[in-house]
């Protein structure tokens, strides 16, 4: 049985490898946007950062989908929801805080991706 950290790492690795093999993805943009996302979550909150990344399309949206797919998996804060934005708008503040904590640790570094 894998720990949550191992599950998170395996999920992120699979998604990053898929993005690396996607010829439509600009790898330097992907890396830059992925590096910027934790700070954006920390400064603006998960909901605003998620909405921004979803609205931008292309590479930003790939990162939104990674985040959304992880946070809507079983045993995650928005399990069973169709996507991250739906979870944020339909669930309570406790679930929101859990989701945000899952994404960014206390040091502002990424947890659930990259």
LOMARPA-68182 format. One line per field, with one value per residue: residue number from 1; chain; x, y, z of N, C-alpha, C in turn. Coordinates in pm, 1 decimal, decimal comma. Example, Ala and Ser with C-alpha at 12.3 -4.5 7.8 and 13.67 -1.06 7.14 Angstrom:
// residues 2
seza <- 1_2
rodo <- A_A
n.px <- 1319,0_1285,0
n.py <- -569,0_-225,0
n.pz <- 780,0_708,0
ca.px <- 1230,0_1367,0
ca.py <- -450,0_-106,0
ca.pz <- 780,0_714,0
c.px <- 1320,0_1290,0
c.py <- -330,0_3,0
c.pz <- 780,0_787,0
***
This chain:
// residues 114
seza <- 1_2_3_4_5_6_7_8_9_10_11_12_13_14_15_16_17_18_19_20_21_22_23_24_25_26_27_28_29_30_31_32_33_34_35_36_37_38_39_40_41_42_43_44_45_46_47_48_49_50_51_52_53_54_55_56_57_58_59_60_61_62_63_64_65_66_67_68_69_70_71_72_73_74_75_76_77_78_79_80_81_82_83_84_85_86_87_88_89_90_91_92_93_94_95_96_97_98_99_100_101_102_103_104_105_106_107_108_109_110_111_112_113_114
rodo <- A_A_A_A_A_A_A_A_A_A_A_A_A_A_A_A_A_A_A_A_A_A_A_A_A_A_A_A_A_A_A_A_A_A_A_A_A_A_A_A_A_A_A_A_A_A_A_A_A_A_A_A_A_A_A_A_A_A_A_A_A_A_A_A_A_A_A_A_A_A_A_A_A_A_A_A_A_A_A_A_A_A_A_A_A_A_A_A_A_A_A_A_A_A_A_A_A_A_A_A_A_A_A_A_A_A_A_A_A_A_A_A_A_A
n.px <- 84,1_57,3_182,5_20,0_187,5_343,4_144,5_63,7_301,7_336,7_109,9_154,8_397,8_320,6_144,7_317,6_502,7_333,6_269,3_522,8_560,5_371,3_336,5_224,7_262,3_442,4_734,8_897,2_718,2_529,5_679,3_740,2_480,7_387,3_565,6_493,8_234,6_195,7_268,2_78,6_-153,8_-105,4_-99,5_-340,7_-537,1_-686,4_-921,0_-931,2_-686,0_-721,4_-941,8_-827,6_-620,3_-774,4_-922,7_-734,4_-658,2_-488,7_-159,2_-181,1_-434,2_-389,9_-247,0_-440,8_-623,7_-470,6_-450,7_-725,8_-808,0_-663,1_-760,6_-1023,7_-1026,2_-1097,7_-1096,6_-996,3_-1035,5_-1246,7_-1374,7_-1563,3_-1679,6_-1737,1_-1536,8_-1265,8_-1345,5_-1622,4_-1626,9_-1516,2_-1713,8_-1938,6_-1886,4_-1801,8_-1617,5_-1430,0_-1360,5_-1248,9_-1022,5_-882,7_-832,0_-674,2_-455,7_-364,6_-257,9_-57,1_209,1_309,4_535,4_501,7_557,1_501,6_272,5_84,2_139,6_395,6
n.py <- -118,2_217,6_528,1_847,3_1043,6_901,0_824,2_1075,7_1165,6_972,2_1020,3_1288,7_1255,2_1089,7_1266,3_1482,5_1355,0_1283,4_1538,8_1618,4_1458,7_1549,1_1711,6_1956,1_2102,6_2358,5_2315,5_2478,3_2681,1_2527,6_2441,5_2690,2_2796,4_2598,1_2626,7_2878,6_2849,8_2753,5_2983,1_3162,6_3040,4_3061,5_3340,9_3440,4_3253,4_2927,0_2902,9_3138,4_3116,0_2870,9_2931,5_3129,0_2982,5_2790,3_2951,8_3053,6_2862,3_2625,2_2555,1_2644,7_2544,7_2269,2_2235,9_2318,9_2109,2_1893,1_1956,3_1966,5_1702,8_1556,8_1656,7_1578,2_1308,7_989,7_1001,2_1256,6_1615,6_1709,1_1483,1_1295,7_1513,5_1693,0_1859,6_2076,8_2350,9_2320,7_2170,9_2360,4_2559,3_2426,7_2296,8_2320,8_2563,1_2426,9_2202,0_2339,9_2455,0_2221,1_2129,1_2337,4_2319,6_2070,1_2131,1_2327,5_2345,9_2459,2_2603,7_2719,1_2568,2_2342,5_2074,8_1884,3_1850,8_1852,1
n.pz <- 0,0_-87,7_44,7_98,3_2,4_-181,3_-363,4_-453,9_-571,3_-775,9_-931,6_-1012,0_-1151,0_-1366,0_-1501,1_-1563,1_-1725,4_-1937,4_-2032,2_-2113,1_-2334,4_-2503,7_-2796,0_-2840,4_-2615,3_-2470,6_-2320,5_-2156,5_-2085,8_-1947,3_-1726,1_-1610,4_-1554,0_-1382,4_-1171,2_-1082,4_-988,5_-710,7_-557,7_-651,0_-556,1_-282,4_-246,3_-366,4_-315,3_-349,2_-508,1_-673,5_-807,4_-938,6_-1104,3_-1267,3_-1399,0_-1530,9_-1703,6_-1879,9_-2066,0_-2289,4_-2189,8_-1925,0_-1864,6_-1869,3_-1633,4_-1452,3_-1491,7_-1397,5_-1124,5_-1062,0_-1126,3_-935,8_-689,1_-695,9_-679,4_-518,4_-161,2_-145,7_-93,5_-265,9_-360,5_-590,3_-710,8_-1017,5_-1114,8_-1007,2_-969,6_-941,2_-703,4_-525,4_-530,2_-435,7_-195,6_160,0_367,0_521,5_364,0_151,9_273,0_335,3_75,0_-24,7_148,8_71,9_-171,3_-136,5_78,6_409,4_354,3_113,9_-105,8_-381,3_-330,5_-425,9_-688,1_-936,8
ca.px <- 0,0_136,1_145,9_-38,4_297,5_378,8_34,6_72,2_419,7_309,5_10,8_222,3_496,6_248,6_94,9_430,7_555,9_239,2_287,9_653,0_548,7_269,9_408,8_161,3_297,1_570,9_787,8_945,1_597,9_471,0_762,9_723,3_346,3_378,6_642,5_423,4_103,4_187,6_269,4_-51,1_-249,1_-74,6_-134,1_-478,5_-628,9_-702,9_-1030,6_-893,4_-577,8_-779,8_-1023,6_-735,9_-553,9_-876,0_-965,0_-626,9_-648,0_-359,4_-71,9_-242,0_-546,8_-334,9_-214,3_-569,7_-678,0_-391,0_-496,2_-865,5_-817,6_-611,0_-845,5_-1155,7_-1008,2_-1143,8_-1019,3_-949,5_-1140,2_-1360,7_-1405,0_-1695,4_-1721,0_-1699,0_-1408,2_-1221,8_-1430,1_-1749,4_-1601,7_-1497,6_-1839,7_-2044,7_-1849,0_-1784,0_-1485,1_-1338,7_-1310,5_-1163,8_-893,2_-814,1_-785,0_-563,3_-342,1_-315,8_-185,5_58,5_242,4_333,1_651,5_467,5_605,1_395,3_255,8_6,1_185,5_533,9
ca.py <- 0,0_340,0_642,2_956,2_1110,8_818,9_835,9_1210,3_1169,5_890,4_1093,4_1404,4_1205,5_1046,2_1384,2_1559,1_1277,7_1299,8_1674,5_1622,6_1388,9_1617,8_1803,0_2087,7_2168,6_2426,9_2263,8_2586,3_2743,7_2434,8_2449,0_2823,0_2808,4_2506,0_2687,0_2997,6_2816,9_2753,0_3120,6_3220,9_2983,2_3117,8_3483,7_3468,8_3147,9_2818,1_2929,7_3238,8_3060,8_2768,2_2998,3_3193,9_2881,4_2729,8_3048,7_3086,1_2760,7_2567,0_2501,0_2674,6_2454,8_2137,1_2238,5_2319,9_1973,4_1810,4_1991,9_1925,5_1556,9_1506,5_1696,2_1514,4_1164,4_938,2_1038,1_1394,2_1706,4_1723,9_1351,6_1281,1_1633,8_1684,0_1927,5_2155,9_2469,4_2272,2_2138,5_2484,0_2633,7_2348,6_2244,9_2419,4_2622,3_2324,7_2126,3_2433,4_2463,4_2094,0_2126,3_2431,9_2261,1_1959,1_2188,6_2407,9_2326,4_2581,8_2675,4_2773,7_2483,1_2255,3_1944,6_1785,6_1843,0_1888,7
ca.pz <- 0,0_-99,5_127,1_20,6_-66,1_-297,2_-458,7_-509,6_-658,7_-894,2_-1011,0_-1072,5_-1246,7_-1486,3_-1571,7_-1616,1_-1838,4_-2048,6_-2085,1_-2180,2_-2462,2_-2582,7_-2883,7_-2837,0_-2489,6_-2461,4_-2194,6_-2069,7_-2031,8_-1849,2_-1606,5_-1553,2_-1497,5_-1268,2_-1062,0_-1034,5_-932,2_-563,3_-506,9_-684,0_-460,7_-151,2_-245,1_-407,2_-274,7_-444,2_-601,6_-772,1_-889,3_-1024,9_-1206,3_-1360,5_-1482,2_-1618,3_-1804,5_-1973,1_-2170,8_-2327,1_-2085,6_-1795,1_-1841,3_-1835,8_-1490,8_-1382,7_-1498,1_-1306,7_-990,3_-1051,0_-1124,8_-808,9_-577,0_-706,8_-664,0_-388,9_-42,5_-156,1_-45,5_-355,8_-418,1_-647,9_-783,8_-1158,9_-1131,1_-892,6_-950,8_-886,7_-562,9_-449,6_-519,2_-372,2_-64,1_266,5_386,1_573,4_248,6_77,5_344,3_314,4_-63,6_-37,7_220,3_-10,4_-285,5_-98,4_219,4_485,5_301,7_-16,1_-214,1_-429,2_-267,9_-500,0_-826,4_-966,1
c.px <- 89,0_88,5_83,6_70,0_340,1_270,4_39,9_187,5_396,6_211,8_76,9_322,1_429,4_202,5_208,6_492,2_463,7_255,0_419,1_648,3_444,1_338,8_348,5_199,4_436,0_628,0_837,9_827,5_538,1_547,6_742,8_587,8_328,3_452,5_569,0_293,6_100,0_186,9_135,2_-158,4_-229,6_-121,6_-282,5_-581,7_-648,6_-808,6_-992,6_-783,6_-633,0_-861,2_-935,0_-673,1_-653,7_-912,9_-860,3_-614,0_-506,0_-283,1_-127,6_-352,3_-500,1_-302,2_-340,6_-626,8_-602,0_-440,5_-638,6_-878,3_-767,4_-709,9_-986,7_-1146,4_-1068,8_-1044,8_-954,1_-1064,8_-1263,9_-1393,7_-1548,5_-1746,8_-1669,2_-1567,1_-1381,8_-1312,5_-1566,8_-1733,7_-1590,4_-1630,9_-1950,4_-2012,7_-1825,1_-1638,0_-1384,7_-1278,0_-1215,3_-1025,6_-814,1_-754,3_-665,4_-438,6_-281,2_-229,3_-56,1_86,9_275,1_450,2_625,2_518,9_495,9_392,6_192,7_42,9_327,7_626,5
c.py <- 125,1_445,7_748,6_1031,3_1033,5_826,0_970,4_1219,3_1089,6_960,1_1209,4_1359,8_1163,5_1166,7_1465,7_1485,1_1287,8_1436,8_1684,4_1556,9_1450,4_1725,6_1942,8_2167,2_2230,6_2393,6_2373,5_2663,4_2657,1_2444,5_2582,5_2837,8_2716,9_2562,7_2805,9_2964,4_2814,0_2893,4_3187,8_3168,9_3047,2_3263,7_3507,2_3369,1_3047,1_2849,5_3027,4_3186,8_2956,6_2831,7_3065,5_3091,7_2814,7_2824,2_3075,8_2985,1_2709,6_2510,6_2526,7_2573,1_2312,3_2129,3_2244,4_2177,6_1878,4_1832,0_1941,6_1774,2_1498,7_1534,7_1639,1_1361,6_1118,3_973,0_1175,5_1488,0_1718,5_1594,0_1347,4_1403,0_1624,3_1754,1_2015,4_2275,4_2430,3_2239,3_2262,2_2554,9_2558,5_2300,8_2358,3_2465,6_2521,2_2243,9_2213,1_2442,3_2334,1_2086,3_2219,6_2379,1_2144,7_2011,3_2259,2_2386,3_2460,6_2664,0_2732,2_2692,4_2388,1_2122,7_1845,4_1777,7_1892,5_1860,3
c.pz <- 0,0_0,0_37,5_-56,5_-190,7_-404,1_-530,3_-609,7_-786,4_-987,7_-1084,6_-1178,8_-1376,6_-1568,4_-1633,9_-1734,8_-1959,3_-2113,0_-2162,2_-2317,3_-2554,2_-2666,4_-2886,1_-2713,0_-2500,1_-2324,0_-2101,1_-2009,7_-1921,6_-1716,7_-1535,5_-1485,5_-1376,9_-1147,5_-1000,5_-960,8_-779,8_-502,5_-533,5_-587,4_-323,6_-141,7_-267,1_-357,8_-386,8_-549,3_-710,8_-864,1_-986,8_-1137,6_-1311,1_-1454,4_-1576,5_-1732,0_-1911,2_-2087,6_-2188,8_-2207,9_-1946,8_-1763,7_-1811,4_-1686,6_-1405,8_-1378,3_-1406,2_-1164,1_-966,0_-1040,0_-993,2_-695,2_-583,5_-701,6_-530,7_-277,7_-51,7_-120,5_-134,7_-429,3_-468,6_-722,7_-926,8_-1188,7_-1009,1_-866,5_-894,6_-738,3_-476,7_-428,1_-446,1_-231,3_35,6_279,7_440,4_458,0_164,4_142,5_329,1_174,0_-81,7_32,1_141,5_-124,7_-247,4_49,0_284,5_432,9_163,5_-133,0_-257,3_-356,9_-361,1_-647,1_-833,8_-850,8
***
